[in-house]
Amino acid sequence: MKKTPVLLGAVVAVGALYVGSTWYVGKQAQQAIEQGVAQINERVVKMLGPDLSASQFHIQIEAYERGVLSSSGRYVIHTSDSDGQPMQYVMHDHLQHGPFPLDLLKKGVFAPQLGYSRAQMEVTPAIREWFDASEADTPLAAETRVGFGGQGISTWAFAPFELERGQQHISFSGGTLQVAFNKGVNNNTASGQFDRYSMVDSALGEHIELRNIQLGSTTREVAAGHFEHHSTARVKSLTFWVNHDMQPVHIEDLDVALASTQQQHLLDAGIRYDAARILVEGSDLGRMTASGAVNRLDIPALTALQNTYAELARKHGGDPNEPFEPTLEEQQLLEAQLRPILAAGPRLVLDPLEWTNPAGRVHANASVSLRDPGDVDDAFLPEVLRQLVDSASLHLSVDRAMVVELFRQVAGGNEDEQEQAGEFGGMLFDQYAEILGGIGLATLSNGTLSLSLEATPGEDRFVLNGDVLTTDQLMILMLGLMLL
């Protein structure tokens, strides 16, 4: 018996088996893509609410053609600009089916995969300026490989560009972002790096430049509707000024950290900024830390209020970011949409705000817990605040030596000029310390001016620097401060 027909039959059988498995894996890959898009859209709905998510952000699989060895897809990201006008970002995807995508085999990756995707952003009106300014074939390209267990890794490459828009010039170095995900897209870890971004507006005299930007984030789905997110950004240097008369401000080693927890529609989030060094015209103004948080924030209710306000502002013919005078009916509408936010009992926290130089520091922290005030149509402002604020606190301390050193540094010049500026700063500190101490609003001890206030307006109780006051006593104190 000849072996050639047997061998040929075996090869044909193996080929048929591989084609069949590839077709089946392609079907599984399509299901994984559909599930991933559904997960993202579902999370947006939980964040913004079903009435707003469709207009704010959602992803649509506009087309998907599945072949035997590969598939192609067209995904559309629907969102809106700052004026509420719809915008679209389109990604065209070419997906090679597993278990052994050819392009991965060429790269030496032999582990079985569900699929290997190579996607590019198409030119749409939303990105035409970006695309025209880039010398690359596409402003954004992404490569993604997905394993059979739902794990995968995606690398996004952003093309550099130089963009001229009137008297505005934008320069971007390009960079990469890598996302590793596990058990679906709701559990992921990301890291990115960009060398430079700058924006110059010659007409306004505005300038901002960031160098060596490093990004990182982790998102985890703890349970259904319960997400935890942590992200960081480090900017090696940030330089900016906002008008022609302003001296450039240079910040070194700026770190930003964001942490949030969302359970259903309520969000707890905090952000912290740390600037290692702040320079103005070469003068070292020290380092700064600012950290804030918000708890029990009803995101869908807040988004609804923001969108209603923007729509009313446009009806009044103004900028959505600018205040306007609402009619009585519009005011009632805004108040009605504000109440669900207050009903959740949101709490705002600033802790700490700290500015430090070699001689001393300024330190502050504050918090306020809000509630639905109920019917306050005919109430005066003090009564509205009494019903609106559940509790509040403010703590502030300022070192005299810090103020003196700050004035010295800002003055620049020679030693005599710095000494005079420092003396002037010390004199101002002493004057304010005497005024605030004289009316009991602050205390002075060992060169540090301090203020401490704990308030529970509903109980008509205020503790100012250890002294218990009523609402009327506090109002008299504040009125005296205004008359000084």
Secondary structure, DSSP 8 states (H G I E B T S, - for coil): --HHHHHHHHHHHHHHHHHHHHHHHHHHHHHHHHHHHHHHHHHHHHHH-HHHHHHHEEEEEEEEEE-SSEEEEEEEEEEE-TTS-EEEEEEEEEEEESSS-HHHHHTT--S--SEEEEEEE---TTTHHHHHH--SS-SEEEEEEE-TTS-EEEEEEE--EEEEETTEEEEE--EEEEEEESSSTTSEEEEEEEEEEEEEETTTTEEEEEEEEEEEEEEEEEETTEEEEEEEEEEEEEEEESSTTS--EEEEEEEEEEEEEEETTEEEEEEEEEEEEEEETTEE--EEEEEEEEEEEEHHHHHHHHHHHHHHHHHTTS-TTS-----HHHHHHHHHHHHHHHHT--EEEEEEEEEEETTEEEEEEEEEEE------TT--HHHHHHHHEEEEEEEEEEEHHHHHHHHHHHH-SSHHHHHHHHHHHHHHHHHHHHHHHHTTS-EEETTEEEEEEEEEGGGTEEEETTEEE-HHHHHHHHHHHHH-
